[in-house]
Amino acid sequence: MIAPYPATLDLLERLIAFPTVSADSNLDLIAFAERHLAAAGFQTHRLADPSGKKAGLMARLGGEGPGGVMLSAHSDVVPVEGQNWTRPPFNMTREGSRLCGRGTTDMKGFLASILSLAARAAQTPPERPLMLAISYDEEIGCVGIRQMLPGILALGWQPELCIVGEPTQMHPATGHKGKAAFVAMCRGTAGHSSLAPRFVNALHLAGDFIVALRRLQDEYAASAIRDGGYDLPYSTVHIGKMQGGTALNIVPDHARIEFELRHLPGDTLEVFLSRLHEVAEQIAKPFRAQDPAAGLEIALTNTYPGLEIATDHPAVRRVAQWCGTDQTIKVAYGTEAGFFATAGIPTVVCGPGSMEAQGHKADEYLDISQLGACDQMMDKIFAYLT
């Protein structure tokens, strides 16, 4: 077993104790990281969110020119409410080879490892720059990094590559799908249920729209646009939530559907939007003939870009050397990596833990050997920079 540095374990314990659920502030954790990095000689730049209740942090140590490596982690975690935790979620509990606590895998283990590296780097500042990016609100759709990006670009840093440390079991991940989130608002007309056929039932529009979304999913599943690197090699449409109506004896005049698209690069968002509006018009037209007030409107509420980097890209080969395997993977979940890639920074996802096995679950844990392997990768990165 590869053991992590004691300092990394201490830092992870401190980080887990900050209950940085996305709905709450992360400022205490950011202040802690800021002090830690300043003490190690890093230049730090805090990037506040519009509310002032959250912030991201950028930090840099070493050479002033272009090049170097950026390491990226998000500070927020998913909620614990409604989950059957048998251990205190915001205290790190060590049981055998497992480090238990909310965020151990997603992704405070990686954050602890980069902060531990920062302290070691202070003893011999690298010739080429080491850059750190700590974000907020990743868990609610990569919102924070989108808000931070103008400030990041304004710094003018030009790393040769970026590693986003989401859990990949320390394999270099070269891709994930892009995501778009939507809300469909269905409008009907209220009336007494004893005369229901005289009114437009908004849930009927919603039901027809859900059937149409399932047909779009069938089209993607049968499409020639595929990528065998993913567990599901095609783009996917998912309906996550529907609300509507007020009482059984009232014809519903409203319904709301929340749904998403996770798409391969070949399935563009623009084409999907065109199909959505076409389908929505086909569904709404007969209902409007009954009552002009009826309608179906679709709003795009959030997007983040996918990631696609060639397996033979120099950045991928270098990360493979550092993490000790050239077996690349693609991941089902989204990350902030696409934002760095669209900014012109070659980006790879690589970090300790397994999202499928441990992420977002009750009694979340990180195997200590994974954290040790991450520390080992950090040492190789530092050796490269010096």
Secondary structure, 3 states (H helix, E strand, C coil): CCCCCHHHHHHHHHHHCCCCECCCCCHHHHHHHHHHHHHCCCEEEEEECCCCCCEEEEEEECCCCCCCEEEEEECCECCCCCCCCCCCCCCCEEECCEEECCCHHHHHHHHHHHHHHHHHHCCCCCCCCEEEEEECCCCCCCHHHHHHHHHHHHCCCCCCEEEECCCECCCCEEEECEEEEEEEEEECCCCEHHHHHHCCCHHHHHHHHHHHHHHHHHHHHHCCCCCCCCCCCCCEEEEEEEEECCCCCECCCEEEEEEEEEECCCCCHHHHHHHHHHHHHHHHHHHHHHCCCCEEEEEEEEEECCEECCCCCHHHHHHHHHHCCCCCEECCCCCCHHHHHHCCCCEEECCCCEHHHHCCCCCCEEEHHHHHHHHHHHHHHHHHHC
